[in-house]
Amino acid sequence: MDVITHFIDGKLSEASDRSGPVYNPATGALAARVSLASAEETDCAVSAAHKAFPAWAETPALQRARILFRFKAILEARMDELTECVTREHGKVFEDARGEIIRGMEVVEFACGIPHLLKGEYSEQVGRSVDAYSLNQPLGVVVGITPFNFPAMVPMWMWPVALACGNTFVLKPSEKNPSASLLIAQWLKEAGLPDGVFNVLNGDKEAVDHLLTHPEVEAISFVGSTPIAEYIYTKGCSYGKRVQALGGAKNHLVVMPDADIEAAANALIGAAYGSAGERCMAISVAVAVGAVGDDLVARLAEKARELKIGNGLERGLDMGPLISEAHLHKVRNYVAEGEREGARLVVDGRDVTVPGGEDGYFLGPCLFDKVGTEMRIYQEEIFGPVLCVVRVPDYERALRLINEHEFGNGTAIFTRSGAVARKFTHEVKVGMVGVNVPIPVPMAFHAFGGWKRSLFGSNHVHGMEGVRFYTRRKAITQRWPEGDIASEFVMPTMK
C-alpha cells in the first residue's frame, strides 16, 4: 500500500505515525494511505519555511517571476499527468480536471507579472524638500488550507501570488486527495525554487489547529465550508494572524421570461451537475420567473437524463462519482429529505449504475421542482448533483430570495434585457455575478470571493486582492537637508 507523506524543506518526508485512507471514488477501492502530521511535524514544515524566508524575500522579484515561468512550462508539458492525478483521487471527469488546472495556471501567469504588481507609489515635494513613497513587503510564512473539490486549482489561487510577493508557503491540502499538491511541489523544485520556500503538510484538525496558533505563521488562506471558515477566521485572528476564509454557497440562477430558455437550460445542466455538483460556484437553485417554469423544468429533465456518468478517466463523460462514501450518503439523505418536505422529485439519480463502478460513489443528477424556501434542500449547501427549481412571480421576488439568503457567493441572471441585467448586477447582494454566464468565476487578474457568510475577512482571493493580502504596505517620508535643521514644532509638510 502506497503511503503519501509530506514535502518539507525540498524533499519527501518519512511516513507519519498516524495515517488516513485515500480512496478511488470511481471504484470505492482503497488506493493509498496519507500521513497525518503531528504537531512536531507541523513545526518542521513551518520552521523550514521560516528559515527560507529571509533569502527568498531578498530575491529580486524578477528572479522569483522567472522561477514561476519555468514552473508554468513544466506544468504545460505535463498537464495530462496532473490531470489524471486529480481525476483518480477526486473522481471528476478528465476534461473537467484539465479545465481546473488551466484555471489555476492562469493565476501562475498573473503572478509572473509580479515586478509590475509590487510597484509602490511616489509623491515628490509633499513639503519643502520632503518626498513620500510607499512600498509593498512580504509577510513571512503564510499558510493555505484547501478543499478536496479543486485539489490543483484552489492551491494555485494562493501560492503563486504568495511566493511571487516574497513569502514562503505551507500548503495543507485535503487529506482526501493530496497527491496533486505533492506533484506541484516537486515541479516547483525542478523549476528552481529553493528548498523550504514551498512545503506540503498533509494532515487533519491536529495540524490545522497547530498552524492557526503557530507564532511563526503570519497569514492563513482557507477555502471550505462556512462552519469551518468561521472557525479558521475566528481562531486565526485571535492569534494575530491575517486571515481570509472563503465559506459555503447556495448559488441562484434567475431565468427571466424573456430569456433564451434552451440556452438557460443548457447552462444550468453544466453548472448544476458538472463535477457532480462539488463546486462552490455550482448553481444549485434555478429561479424560474413568471411562466417559464414548466418549459424550463421539462428541458432540464430531458437533458439531465441524458448525462453520461462513469469513471472520470474515460473520455467524453459528463459526470464522475462523488468524493467519498460518507459524502454520497449525505447527499442521498438530502434527496430523501426533499421528498419528505414536499418538493417534487422530477429526476431521481439515486438508482444510477455504472458498469465496473458498482462500489463507486456514484449519484446521478437529481432535479427538484416546486421547492419552497423553508425547505432544507433550499436553505443548506448540499454540494452534490442536486438542482432545486423555485418558482416566483416576478423579478422583485427573485432578487429578494437571493438577497435574503445567508450565503452570497455567486449568482447569475439569464435575460435578453440589458436594463434588467444592469439592475440585477447593481442590486444583488452577492460577490460574483454572471449575466448569461452560469458560473461567473473571475479571471486571475480580478478577484474571487463572496459576500455575507460566504467570506470571512476583508480580502478576496488572487488578482490584486491577493497581492494586497500577501504584502504589508510601508510608507516612507524622507528629506536630505543640506544644513542644520532647527527644532520644529509643526509637520514639515505644513511649511
N, C-alpha and C positions, 0 to 999 in steps of 0.2 A: 504494500500500500504506500503510495507516494505521500510524503509529508511536506506541506508547503510551509516554509519558515518566514523569516523576516529578511529585509535588506537594510543593513545598518553599517554605516561608515564604509560604503563601497563594496560590500560583499554579503553573500547569503550567510545567515547565521545558523547555529545549531538548532535542532528542534527544541521547543519549549516543553516544560513538564506537563502542561495542560494542552489539550487539542480539541477541535471540534470537527464535525463531518462536513465534507463538501460533496454534494450530490450532482449527478447529471439529471436535470429536471425532465429531460425527454424520455428517460428510461426508468428513473427512480433509483438507479444504482449508485452505491457509494463510490465516488471517483477518487477521493483523496481525503486526507485529514490536514487541517490547518492549525498551525501553532497559535496558541492564545497567550499573549505576552503577559508576564508578571509585572509588578511594579518595578522590580530591578531591571528587567529587560527594557521597560519603557524608559527608565533613567538612562540606559545605554544609548538608546536612539536619540533622546533629547541632548545628551552630553555630546554625542558625535556631531549633531547639528550645531550646538553651541560652540564647540571647538572650531568648526569650519567657518563660522560666520565672519570673523574679522577679515580673513583673507578674501573671502568671497565678496563681502561688502566693498572692499577696496579694489576689486577687479573692475576695470573700466566697463561701463555699460555696453560699449561696442563689442568687447570680448564676450560678455555674457550673451549678447544677442547672437554672436557667431556660433556659440555652442547650441543655441536653440535652432538656428538654421541647419546645423548638421544633424540635430535630432530629427527635425522635420524631414530631411532627406531619407534618413533611416526609416522613419515611420511610413513614408510614401512607398518605399521599396518593399516593405514587409507588412503592408496593411492587411493582407489576407491572413497572415499568421495571427495577428492580434484579433482580427475579426472572428476567426474560428475559436480562439481562446474565449472571447466574450460569449459566443453562441453556446459553446459546450457547457459553461458554468451558469449562464443566465437562462438560456433557452430561446431568446428572441431569434427571429429568422435572420439568416446570413445577411440579406440585403439591409435589414434594419440595423444590425450591428455595425455594418460598414458605414452606414449613414451616421451613426453615433460617433464613430471615430473621426469622420470628416468634420463634423461639427466641433469636436474637441480640437482638431488640428487648426481650425480657424482661430482659436484663441492663441495657439502657439504662433501663428502668423502675426496676430496682433502684437504679441509680446516681443516679436523680433524687431518691432519699431520702438523699443524702449528708449534709445538715446534721445529721440524726439519727445517721447511721452513724459520723460522725467524733467524736462526743462522747467526751470523756475521762472520768476518774474523779476524785473529790474526797473527801479524808478530813480532817475538821476535828479539831483538837486531838490530833494524834499525840504531841505533847509539850506542855508548858505554853506556850501562845500560839504553838504551831507547827502549821501546816497543811501538808498534802501534796496534790499533784494531779498528774495525768498528762494528756498530750495527744498527738495524732497529727499529724505534719507530713509534707508530701510529700518525695519523694526528690530529684527533679530531672528529668533527661532519662531516659526509660525507652523500651525497645525491644520491639516484638512481631515475632516471626518466625513466620509462619503457613503452613499447608499448603494444597495445592490442593483438598482434598476438601470443605472448607467455606469458600469464599472470602469469604463475608459473615459467617457466624455466629462462627467462631473469632476473627477480629479483634474482633468485638463482645463477646467474652468478656473481652477485655483492655482496650481503650482507653476504654470508658465509665467503668469504675471508676478507671482511672489518671488520666483527665482530671478526674473529679469530685473526686478526692483532691488535686488541685492540681499534678499532674505535667504535663510536656509529653511528646509521644509521637512516635516514629519507627516507622512500620509498614513491614516488609519482607515483602510478600505473596509467594506463589508466583509465579514467572515464567511458569507455565503458564496462569494465568487471573487477570491483575492488574487487570482493568477495574473490578470491583466496588469495590475499595478507593479508586479514584480518584473514582468517583461519590460514595461516602460522604464523602470529603474535601471535595468541592465543596459537598455539602449541609450539612456542619458549618460551613463558612464562611458559607453563606447563613443558617444559624441564628444567626450572631453570634459564632462562635468566632474569637478574634484570630489574626492571621497568626502562623505559626511554632509554634503550640500543637500542631497535628496535621500530620504530614508523612508522605508515602508515598514510599518509596525502592524502586524496582524493581531487582533485581539477582540475582547468583548468589553463589558462595562468596567472591569478592573483597570484595563489600560486607559479607557476613556476618562474615567474619574481621575486617574493619576495625571493625565495630560491637562485636565481642566484646572488642576491645583498646582501644577509644577511651577516653581518660581522662575525658571529659565524660559518658559513659553510666554511669548508676547501677545499672540493673537490666534484665534481659532475661527475657522470657517466650517460650517456644517450644512448639510442638506439631508432632510429626512422627514419624519412625521412631526406634526405640531407638538404633541406632548414632549417628545424628546428634544425638539428645537427649543422649546421654552425652558426645559431643564438645562440644556447646554448653555443657553444665554444667561439664565439666572445664576447658575453656579460659576460659569466663567467670569462674568462681570464682577461677582462678589470677590473674586481673587485678583481683580485688577486687570483682567485680560480685555483686549479689544475683540469683540465677538460679532460675527454675522451668522445668523442661524435661519435657514430657509425651511419652512414647515410644509404643511399639507395643503390640499386644494380640493375644490369642488367646482370645476370649470364648466360654465354655461355657454352654449352656443345658441344665439337667438336667430330664429328663422322668421323673417318678416313676410307679410302676404305678397309682396312684390318680388321676392327672391326667386332665383332660378332653383326650383325645388330639386331637380336632378343633381345639380352641382352641389347643393347643400347636403343632399343625402350621401353623395359620394364622399364629401368632406367629412361628414360625421362618421361614416364607416371607418375610414382610416384613422381619424382622431380618437375614436372611442375604442377600437379593437386592435389597433397597431400595438405591437409589443405586449399583447394580451392585456391592454389597459394599464400596464405597470409603468405609467409615466406621470410625473407630477403636473405635466401640461396636457394630459389626456382630457378630452371632452367627455364628461360623464353625465351631463344634463343637456338635453335638447329642449329649448323653449319654443314651442310652436305657437305663433301669434295669429289670432283670428281663425280663419277657416282652413289653414294649411295642414292641420293635424292629421286628418285621415290619409291624405295623399302622402305626406311625409312618412308616416308610420308604415304604410304599405310598401313604399320603396325601400325603407330601411330593412324591413323584414325580409324582403326578397334578396337584397344584397347580403345581409348577414348570413342567410342560409347557404349562400354560395361561397363563403370564405373557405380557403384551403388551409387546413390545420395539420401540423406534423412536426417532425424533428427539424429544428431550425437549420441544421447543417445541409439539408436538402434545399436545392434552389427552387425558386418560384412559388414559395408558400406565402401565406398572409399572416398566419399566427403560429406561434410556438406554445410551449407549456408555461404555466406559472412557475415561480421561483422555487417553491417548496411544497411539501405535502401539507404542512401546517397552514400555509397561506391559501392553498387550494380549499381546504376545509373552511377557512374563514370566509372566503368569497362565496362558496356554496351556501353557507349559512345566511349570508346577506340575501341571496336569491330566495331562499325559503322564507326569510323574514319579510321580504317584499310581497310575496304571495299572501302571507298571513295578514299583512297590513291592508290588503285590498287592491294593490296595483295589479294591472292586467299583464301577465307574462306572455308576450306575443311570440318571442323566440326563447326557447329553453335550451341552453347549451350544456346542461349537466349530463346528458347521455352521449356525448361525443365519444367516439372510439377512434384510436389511431393505431393502425397495424404496426406491431413491433413496439408500441409505446403503451401497452396495457397497464404498466406500472408507473408510467409517467404522470406528470401533474397537469393534465390537460383539462381545460374547460372551454367549451365552445362559446360563441357570442350569445349574450343574454340581452333581450330587449324588453323593457317595461314601458307600458303606455298608461296614461291617466294616473300619474304619480302625484301624490299630494305632498305639500311642503312640510307636513307634520311627520312624514314617514322617515324612518332611519335611513332607508336607501337614498333619500334625498339629502338628508342633513349631513351624513357622515361620508368620509372618504373611503371608498371600497377598494380601490387600487386593483381592479380586475376588469375583465371584459363585460362590464355591465353598463348599459346605456339607459337612462331614465328620460322619458318624454313627459314634460309638463306642459299642459295647455293653458294659455292665458288669452284674455280677450283683446289686449292692446299693448302697444309699446310701453306705456307707463307702468303697467303691471309687470312686464318682463324686466324692466330696469329695476323696479323695486325688489323683485326676487333676488337679483344679483347683489344689489347694494345692502340688503339686509342679511345676507349670508355671512357667517363668521369668517369664511375664507375669502381672499381676494387675490388669488394668484394669477390666473389667466381667464380671458373671455373672448368671445368673437360674436360678430353680427353678420348675417348674410342678407343683403338688400341691394336693390338697384338705385336707391336714393342716396345721393351724396349728402343731402340735407339731414336725413335720418342718421346716416353713418357719422357725420360730424357731431351731431347732437349726442349720439351714444358715446363716442370716444371722449367727449368733454364731460359728460355727466356720470359715467360709470365709475365706481369706486374699486378699481382693480388695477394691479400693477402692469399687466401686459395685455394689450388689446389687439385683436385682429379684425380687419374689415374684409370679408370674403376670403379670409385666411383662417383656417380652423385651429392651427397650433402656432400662435404668434411668438415663438421663441426668438428673441432678438439676436442679431448678428453679434459677433465678438467685439466689434467696436462700439456697440451700445451696451446696455447693462441688463442683466436678468434679475428679476426679483418681484415679489408680490407685495400686497398691502394687507392690512388687518392681521389676522392670526396666521397668515402665510409667511410672515417675515418678522423676526425679532432682531433688532439692530437697525442702524440707520443706513448701512451700505448694502447695495445690491452686488451682484457677482459679475466679474470681468468688465471689459471696457474701462473707461477712465474711473468708474467706481472702484474697480479692482486696484488700480494704481493708487488711488487715494486710501483705500483700506490698508494696503501693504506698505505705506510710507508714512513718515511723520513730516509735517511741514515745519521748517525752521526759518525764522525771519531775522535778518541781519541789518542793522543800521550802522553806517560807518562814515568816518571822515578822517582825513590825513592833514592835520594842521601844519602850517609852516612856521609857526612860532608858539610861544607860550599861550595857554588858554587860562583866562581868569576864571574865578568861581562863577558858576552860572546857577540862577535860581528859576529859570524858565526853560522849557524844552528848546533845544537848538533849532527845531523846525519852526518855532514861533518868531524867529528873528528875520 
